[in-house]
Amino acid sequence: MTDNTPGQMKTEEVLRYELETFRQEHRDLDEAIRALELTGGDVLTIKRLKKQKLALKDKIAALEDRITPDIIA
């Protein structure tokens, strides 16, 4: 559906933009976690960042499912 009126489903283009944004955030968190682990960063901060990264992974999976729905052949 490509209707942009309020309350309507988001267009695929918007979903793909959100997906790429979440993927970039996921990569950024991964780099931050790696840097903190290498430098002996705060354990609680690392755990919090890992939790954020996992939440982003779930959002990414949900968006991928919306963009590419299961098709029964």
Residue, then its C-alpha position, 0 to 999 in steps of 0.5 A: m500500500t502506498d497511501n501516505t495518509p495518517g493511519q495507513m501502512k507505511t510505504e516500503e520505501v519508508l520501511r527500507y529507510e528505517l531498516e537501514t537506519f536500524r542496521q547502522e545503529h546496530r553496527d555502531l553499537d557493535e563497534a562501541i561494545r568492541a571498543l569498550e571490551l578492548t579498553g576494559g570499559d564499565v561492565l554495566t555499560i557494556k551490558r546495557l549496550k548489548k541489550q540495546k543491540l539485541a532490541l535493535k536486532d529484533k526491530i530489524a527482524a520485524l521490519e525485514d518480515r514486513i518488507t519480505p512477507d512469507i510467500i507460500a509457493 
